[in-house]
Amino acid sequence: MRTDNDNSAPYRPSSGLYNDVTRAPCYKTKMAATLPVEVIAHVMRFLSVGDRKASALVNRQWYEASLDPALQTNTVFHLLTPFTSGSTVQKFGLRKSPNLILNDMDGSSRSKEVVKKACQHLGQHLQSLSLKGSDITEGTFMVIIPHCCNLRKLDLSLCNSLFLSGNLLRKPNDFQAAEKSLVNVRELNLGSLRHLSDCVFNRLVTVMPNVEKLSLSGCTISYEFSPYDKESKTRASTSVLTFVNIKAFLERQGKKLTSLNLSKTGLPGSSLRELAMVSGLAIRELNIAGNRDLNDDDILALVKQQNGLTSLDVAMCGELTSQTVLHIQTYVPQIQYLNFSKCRRMRDSAASKLYTLPDLQYINFAECPQISSKALVSGLSSKPMLHLASVCLAHCTLVRDEFVETLGKAVPHLKELDLTSCLAITDRSMHAIAAFLPELKRLSVAWCKNVTDYGILGLEKPSEEVGSSRLCELNGGRFSRNFGTIGFFSPPSAADMTVCKITQEEALVVLAQHDAGKPTGLQHLARLRVLDLSTCQQLSDLGITCAIRFRELVCLRLNMCTGMTESCFLPPSHMFRELVCLRLNMCTGVTESCFLPLPQVQRVGVPQTERVYRDD
């Protein structure tokens, strides 16, 4: 059993209840034992997850205050039923967590008993239940549902065994019990179900009449009907899920439904046009990613009819061009979320007019290789983008340092930035990010091989004359001795195989400035929670040790940073008090000793040949 609570309150300075270095409770005042539980619980709302856990160790009263339902709203229980005992489940009722995920469920009597007890203790407070990928049976499902009367979110994706027989909720008693318990469900996920049919789908949506968000991602949907069967358009199928039946549901539920996910369902353009013209339908969020037959005219027909859209995901729709973006700008200028990932036919005109979408919050042009820095500068800096919070440009090889500098000045409130595999990015971009984006929470510069210690530390790189004396050979990526005889490529130059690293004296200066309250480089990003520096092979132990000092950091990825050893994790553990996810794929110089001061880190995949923690 594991609990997750990533959406925590921002870090606040230590309250003096425990030691910042040892994390041990400090009993310096008697006031802690006399405060009312309600007051303690209110104070804990302003603490981060790590501080909240530590303060719960002061005494029993503080522990009970940490179990306040208001503090558990973002807590998720992952229950592995084959490995959980009944005594552990009985303690769930104390926390009153509203979110439960049941994984690896099988048809054994033990799993059924554990699930029953979990729902008995958590059912009253449960609002979100996920059975994703579980081998759950109809009998076990009907044991769970009656205890979940306040459920608002239900995830049945990949539960193929539950739908295999086609008899789910077919019995009158089961139908009535589900109708009574699931009436408050607002979000239903039926993604990736191979055996979902019209009849079962109709029974599910009947017992959940208030569904507002529906996901059928990855489901097998039949878009054609038999011309020889006159009743095929009106009769519900017992074997397959048909688009005709889905359209009939949308006609009934259109006034309530706000979000629809039909990604990877093979949705043709003609069916999308029919969907857009359904009477009374007013979709605000639509996901049609992975439907490769869609073209610009289909999107035009969609936005003309559904002009209230605020979120549109058309990732991996390879036939779409820049004309799609122009249609969106014309008919749905209030759009907030746009995902064009892997739409490789997008050109500069798709990005140069983004300023005409004043409410835009998220934009994704990942793997759109024809988008240039000039177009992005024009689109994101011509007018103020007051609501823009996330920009993803992964694998956009034409992105340059000039765009990152302009973006930082134009959108200083940016929260997320993904520059993965933007190969032209250098230390200039890192300096701009540190100087102009202080509110950044997620940053990825993975595979940006030109980023060095000087970039993440905010230092000026020494001149060639000074730097030539400290050049070191770059580890990893070596070529064979016969490389030059192949005839297709020339061997790498000496400059490509060497790296200039910072010295011990420069590192001491950076640390002294940090201790004096004058951060440099990435240290300015005090709110950073996720950082990805994978395959930045020019980074060294000293650079990583001096730069990565974020109290709120939750996830750190340093995969294939071959110049790194265990010494980069020697700083006190209070520098990484929130860290729970650490990825070190192919870091052969790292051993288990680097984890000793980080007991809260989730250790993943230790190979037998090397004592290295790798990603799954």
N, C-alpha and C positions, 0 to 999 in steps of 0.2 A: 504494500500500500504506500502510495506516495502522494504528497500534497503539493500543488503548484499555486503560486500567488505572485505572478509576474507584474500585474497592474497595481503596483503598490504606490503609496504616497511618496513624494520626493523626500530625499534624505534631509534630516534636520540635525543640527549639532547635538552632541551627546548631552543627555539630561543629567548625567552624574550618577545614574543608578547602577552603572557597571563600568568596569575598566575597559577603555578603548583598545588596549593592546591585548590583554589576556582574555577579554570577553567574560570575565568572572563577575558575578554580582557584587556590588559594593554596599555594605550595610552601614553607611555613615550617618543615617538619619532615622529617627523613629517615626517621622511623619509618613513614610511609605506604608507602614502597617496600620495607620489610622485613617487613611483616605477612603472615602466610600468607593465601592466597586464601580459605580456609574461614572465618577470623576476619573478614575484610572482608565476606564474604557474610552472615555472621551479624549484623554491625553494620547492614548495609543493610536488614535486615528491619524495623528500627525507624524507618526514614526514610520520608517521604512520597515520592510519585512524583517531584515536582520536585527534591527533595534527592537522590534516588537517581540521576536523570539527570545532575545536576551533578557528583556524586561520581564517576560513571563516566568523567568527563573528566580525572581526575587523572593517570592513566597507564594503560598497557596492562593491568597487573595488576588495577587497580581495575575496568577495563572487563570483564575476564574474570570477575571476581567478580560483577558486575551481571548476568551471563548465567546465574547459578545457577538450576537448575530450580525451586527453592523460591520464587524471586522472580518467576517467570513464570506462576504459577497463575492470576492474574487478567488476564493479557495476552491480547488477542484480535487476530488478524491479519485485516484486511479486504483481500482480494486482488481487485483489479480486473483480471481476466485479459486484456482487450484492451490494457491499457496497462502490463503488467508484462513485463520481459525475463527471460530464463533466468538471467542472471548475478545478478539480484536475488534470485531464488528460491533459488539455491544457498546464500545466506547464512542462510536460515531455520533450517537445522539447528543453528546455533550457539545460538540462543535456546531451542530445545526447548519452544516454546509449545504448550500442550495444546488451544488453541482456534483454529479456522480458519473464516472466512466467505468463501465464493467467490461474488462478485457479478458480474452482467453476463456470465455465461458464455454463449458461443454455440457453434455446431457447427463452427467453423473448426479447422483443424489446429494453428494457433498456440495457441489456447486449450487445446486438448487436450494439447499438449506442456507448456505452463506448468503446468496442473493436475497432470499426471503427475509433473513434477519436484517440485512443492510437496508432494505426498503422499509421494514418495520420501524427502524430507529431513525432513518433519514426522510422517510416518505412525507411526513407532515410539512417539512421545510423544503423538500426537493422541488426545484424549478427547472433544472436541466438534467436530462438523462441520456447518456450515449451508450448504445449497445453495438457500436460499429465493429464489424468483423467478427462478432461472436457467433458461435455455433449454437444459438439459442433455439429451443423448440417452442411450439405453440403452448404447451402446458406450462413451461417456465415463464413465458411471456405473460400468461394470464395470472400467474402467481404474483408477478411484479406490479402490474398495472393497477389493481385495486388499492394499493397503498400510496399511489402517487396522484392525489386529488388536486394538487396545486401545480401540476406540471405545465410548463409553458414552452419547453423546447424538447423535442424527441428526435433522436438520431438512430435510424434503423439501416443506415447504409452498410452494404456488404454483408447483411444478414441473410444470405441466400437460403440457408436451411429453414428459416422461418417462413419463407414464401414458397418452398419447394412443392408442397402438397396442394397449395391453392385453397386451403380450407380455413385460413386465418379469419377469425371473427364470424365464421359461418354459423356456429351454434347460437341460438337465441340468447342463452344465458351469458355467453362470452360477449356478444354484441352489446347487451344491456349493461354489463359491468364496465366495458370500455367506454361506452357512451356516457356513463356517469362520471368516470374518472378523467377522461381526456377532453372534456368540454372546454378547458381553458388553454389548450395547446395553441400557440401562435406560430411556431416554427417547426416544420416537418422536413426531415431529410430522408429521402428514399433513393439515394444515389447508388449507382453500380449494382443494381439488383437484376439478376439474369432471369428470374422466374416471376417477376411482377406482371400481373394480368389486370385487365379492366375491372373484373369483378372484385378482386382484392383491393385494388386502388379505390374503387367506389365505396367499399365498406369502410376503409380507413378514413377517407375524407368526410364520410357521413358522421362518424363518431367524433370527428374534430371539425365542427362547423365554423370555427373562428380562426382557421389557419390564415396567416398573413404572408408567411414566407414558405415557399415550396421549392425543394431541390429534387430534380430528377436527373442529375448529372450522371452520365455514363450508362444510363438505362437503355435497354434495347426497345426502341419504339418503332412501330410499323406505321409508315406514312401513306400506305396504299391500301385499297380495299378491293374485294373481289367484284368484278363487273357482272358476274353471274349470280351473285347473292344480293337480292334487292334489299335485304334487311341488314346488310353488313355495316351500313352507315349509322344505324340506330341501335343495334344489338351489342351489348357489352360482351367482349371476348373473354373466354375462360382460360385462355392459354397465353395470350400476348397483350401487351399494352399498346394501344393504338392512339394516333394523334387525334382521331375523331372523338374519342372518349375524353382526351385531355381538353380539347376545345369545348366540349360540352360542359366540363367542369369549370372552365374559365368563364363561360357564359353565366353560370350560376353564382360563382364566387368572385366575379370580376370586381365588384365594388369593395370587397374586403382585401383582396390580394394586392400586396405592394411589391413583392419580390419573387422572381421566378428564375430558376437555374435550369437551363436546357443545354449545358455545355457537353460536348462530346457525345451527342445523340444522333449525329448525322442529319441534323435539321436542314432540309432543302429551302431554297429561297421562297418557293411558292407557299410552303407551310408557314414561314415567318410572316409573310404578307397576310395570310389568313389570320394568324394570331394577332397581328397589329390591329386588324379591323373588327375584332370581337367587340360587340356592343357592351358598353359599360366598363370595359377593362381600362384601368389607369395604373399601369406598372410604373414604379419609380426606380426599381433596381432590376436589371436584366443581364443575365450571363449567358452568352451564346458562343463561348470560346470553343475552339476545336472543331467547328462546323465549316469545313473547307469549301463547301459549295456556295457559300454566301458571297455576294458581290456588292458593289457600291449602290446599285439600284435597289437592292433588297433593304439596305440600311436606310436609303432615302424614304422608301415606303413606310418603314418602321417609325422613323422620327417624325414624319408628317402626322401619323395617327397618334402615336404615344409621345406627345410633346411635353409631358410632365416628367420625363426621365431625369434622374439625378445621378445614376450610375450605369455604366455600360462597359461590359467586358467582351471584347472581340478578339482576344489573343488567339494566335495560331489560325486565324482566318486568312489564308495566304492570298486570296483573290482580291482582298480589299486594298485600295490605293489611297492616295492623299485626298481624293474626292470625298471619301467618307468623312474625313475631318471637316471639310467645308460644309457638308450637309448638317453635321452636328452643330457647327457654329451658327448656322442659319436658323435651325428649327428648335434646338434645345440649348440655348446659350447659358441656361442655369445649371448645366451639368457640373457635377462635383468630382466624379470618379471616372477616369478613362484608362483603359488598358489595351494597348496596341502591341503587346509583346509578340514577337515572331511574325509580325505582319511585314514581311521583307520588302514589299513594294512601296512602302511609305517613303516619301521623299521630303525635301526641305520645306515644301509648301504646307506639309502637315504640321510642322512645328513652328513655322514663322508667324502664324496667326493665333497662337494660343492665348495671347493677351486679350482676345475678344471673348474669352470665357472667364469673367471676373470672379465666379464662385468656385473655380477649380481648386480642389484640395489634393488630388493624387493624379499623377501622370506617369505612364509607363511606356517607354519606347525601347525596351530591352530587345536586343538582337534585331534592330532595324538599322542595318549597316549603312544606309544612304543618308541618314540624318546627320547633318554637319553642325559644328559649333556655331557657325555664323547664323544659321536658322534658329538654333536654340536661344542664342543671345537676343535675336530679334523678337522671338515669341515670349520670352519670360522676363524681359527687361524693358520693353517699350512702354508698358503701363504697369502700375503697382499691382502685384498679385497678393492681395492681403490675406487670402485664405489658403494659399499653397503651403502644404505641410510635407509632402513626400514626392521625390523625384527619383525615378529608376531609369538609368541609362546603361545598364549592363550590356557588355559586348558591342557597344557603339564605338567602333574603332576610330571614328572621325572626331570624337570629342577631344578638345585641347584644353590646355591650362587657362587660356583666355576666357573660355566659357565658365569655368569654375570660379574664377575671380569675379566675373560679372554677376553670376548667380548669387554669390555671397553678398555682394553689395545691394542687389535688387531684392533678394528674399532673405533677409537676416533672421527671420523667424522660422526657417525650415527645420523640420524635425527629423526627417529621414532622407538619406542620400546614398544611392547605390551606383558606384562607378566600377563595378567588377569588370575586369578585362578591358578597360579603357587604356590601351597600351601606351598611349602618348602622354598620359598623366605623369607629372614629375613632382619634385619637391615644391614647386611654385603653387601647385594646387593644394598641397597639404598646408602650406603657410596661409593660403587664403581661407581654407576651411577653418583653421584654428583662429584666425583673426576676425572673420565676419559671421560665423555661424555658431554662436555660443549656446543656442538652445537645441543643438543637434542631439538626438537620442540614439539614432542608428546610423552607422557609417560602415560602408564596405568599399575597400580599395583592393580587394583580392586580385591577384594576377597583374597588378600594376608594378611591374618589375623595376621601374625607374625610381620608385620611392625608396629613400635611404633614411638612415638615422637622422640626418640633418633636416629632413622634411618633417618627421614626426616630432622632433624636438624644437622646431622653429628656429634653427640655426642656419647661418649662411655657410654654404659649402666652400671649402678653401679653394684657392686658385690651383691651377694645374701644377705649378712649381712646388707649392707647399704640400699638396695632396699626393704627389708622386712618391713621397717618402713613406707613406702609410698605406699604400695599396696592398690588398690581400687577394689571394685567389678565391674566386667565387665557388662555393661548394655546390655540387649538384649540377645537372645539365651538361656534363662533359660529353665530348664527342670522341668517337673512336679514332685511332691513329690513321685509319684508312679513309677518313672522312673526305679528304681532298681528292681522292681517286674516283669518287662516284661520278662526278662530272655534271651533276645537276645544280649544286649549290657550292658557294665558296665557304671555306671554314670561317668560324667566328674570329673577329679581331681580338687583339689582346685586351682592348678596353671593355669588350663584352664579357670577358672572363675574369675581370678583377673588380673590386669594390673598395671604396674609400670609407673606412669606419671611423667613428669618433674615438678620441683618446680618453684615457682615464681622467686627465685634467679637465677636459670639457664636460665630462659627465659629472664631476664633482661640482662644477660651477652651476650646472642645471639643477642639481639636487639642492644646493644652497639657496638658489632663488626660489625653489618650490617651498622649502622650509620657511623662507622669509615671507611667504604669501605673495610671491611674484611668479605665477606659473608661466611656462613657456610652451610653445607648440600645442600639441593635442591636450596638454594639461588644462587649457582654457575651456575645454568641453566638459564642464563639471557635471552635466546631466546625462552624459553618454551611458547607455545601457547595453548596447550591442556593438561590438567592434570586430571587423573581419580584415585581417592583414595576411591572409593565406597567400603563399607563394611570393611574398615580398622578400626575395632571397638576399637583398642587400641590407637587411636589418640584422643587427647584432645583439648580443646579450645586454650590452650597456645601453643601447638605444631603447630596447623594449623595457628594461628595468626602470629607466628614467622617465619614459613617456607615459607608460600605462600605470597611472595612479588615480583611478576613478573609484570613488566610494560607492557609486550606484551601479557599477558595471555588473551585468547579469550574465552575459555570454561573450566569450572571447575565443576567436578562431585564429589559430596560428599554423594551419596546415602547411607542410612543405617549406617552412622557414628553416632551411637547412643550417643556417649559421647560428642557431639557437641551442643553448644547453640548459641544464638544470639551474644554473646560477641566476637566470633571469627571474626566478621566482623567490629569491631570497629576501625581498622586503617584508616587513611585518605583515601578518595576515589581516590586520585591520584595513590595509589598503584594498583588499579584495573581499570585504565582509559580505557583499551581496552576490559574489560570483558563485553560480551553480552549474554553469555549462562551459567546459573547456575542451576545445578540439585541437589535437596535436598530431594529425596524420602525417606520417613520413618524417617526423622529427626524431631522427635516430639518436640525437645527442641527449634527449630528455629521458630521465629515469624516474622511478617512483618517489625519490626523495623530494622532488619539487612539489608533491602533493601533501607532504606532511603538515605544512602550516595552513593547508586549505581543506579542512575536514568536510566542509559543506559542499564541495565540488562533486558532481555526479561523474563517477569514473566509468568510462565506456570502452569496452573491447580491448583487453590487454592481450596481445598476441603471445604465444608461448615462446617464440623464437627471440622476441625483443620485449623488454619491459617498457613498452611505450603504449600510451593510451591513444586509441584511434577512434575515428568516427564510425558509426554504424553504416 
